[in-house]
Amino acid sequence: MTILVSNTLGTALGDFTASDTGLGFVRGAVLFAGLIALVAAAHYFTKISGAVLFWAAYILTRPLGATLGDTLTKPHTDGGLALGRITSSLVIAAAMIILISVTSLSKRDQNQISPRT
């Protein structure tokens, strides 16, 4: 139930922020990315419960995803990139593959430099 509610309300919040407040898709995405960065900073610089921070970040990923998705798929006249759903999915998949590969390779390099004992 928690996931269902957070997904639904998070997506609605992202759409509301981008459309109804006048921020637009890109600035809306920047807003939610900034809020997630604040949650990450709170993890390192405060004693706030990790569980609370996890759920805060989890909930904020939904409006971030909605605004980023709209940025990719909406027409230029609405402030989007007009890539379409298939192209957007391919762009996201390529970005994920690149990020996973880079982090995997850097992890492997670290293990080769300082092997565990």
N, C-alpha and C positions, 0 to 999 in steps of 0.2 A: 504494500500500500504506500509506503514511504517513497519508493522509487517511482511509482505511478504518479503520485502527487507532485513530486519534485520535477519529473520530466514535463508534465503538463503545465504546471505553473511556471517553471523555468523557461520553457519555450514561449509561453505567452508573455512573460516579463521581457524577454529579449525582443520580441516583436513590438511590444508596447513601447519600450525604450527607443528603439530605432525609428518607429513610425509616428507614434502619437506625441512623443516629447520633442520631435524635430531634430534629434541628434543625428539621425541617419545610421546606416549600417556600419560603416567603418568606425565612426566615433563611438557608437554603441559597443562595438567589439573591443575597442580600446578601453572603454570604461570598465567592462567586465574583466578584461585581462588585468587591468590595474587593481581591481578588487581582489582577484586571485593572487596577485603579487603581494598585496597587503596581508592576505592570509598566510602566504609563505613566509613573509617577514615576521609575522606574529609567531610562527612556529619556531623561528630561530632566536627571536629577541624577547619573547614573553614566556610566561609559565602557563599559558592557556592550555587546557586539555587538548591533547592530540586528537581525541575523538571529535571534539567540538570543531576543531580546525579542519579535520577531514570532511565532515559533513558540510561545513561552510564552503569549502572548495568544491565538493561534489555538486552542491546545489548551484554554485556559480558557473559550473561548466555548461549547464543547460542553456542559460541565456547567451553565453558566449558562443556556443555552437549554433544557436538560432541566428544570431546576428552575422556570424561568419558565413553560415550557409546562405543567408539572404544576400550577403555581399557578393558571393560567387554567382548566384543564380538569377537574381533580379535584373531587369533591363537597365540599360544605361540611364534612361529617363528617370528611374526611381533611385539612382545612386549605386546600382550594382554593376557587376562586370559582364553580365549577360552570357555566362559560359554555358548555361544549360545544365541539366542534372547529370547527364552522363559524363560530360567533360569535367564538371566539378568533382564528381566521384573519382574520376581518373586522376585529377590533380591531387586530391586528398590522399588517395592510395599511393601515389608516387611520393608525396611528402612523407607519409608514414614509413614507407620502405626505406627511404633515404635516412630518416631519423633513426630508425631501428638499426640499420646497417652501421651508421656512424657510431652510435652508442655501443653496439656489439663489438666493433673493431677497436674502439678506444678501451673497452673493458678487457679485451683479449691482449692488447698491447700492455696494459697495466699488469696483468697477470704474468706476462712473459718477463717484464722488468723486475718485478718483485714477487717471485713465486711463494705460495704459502708453504709454511713449514709443518 
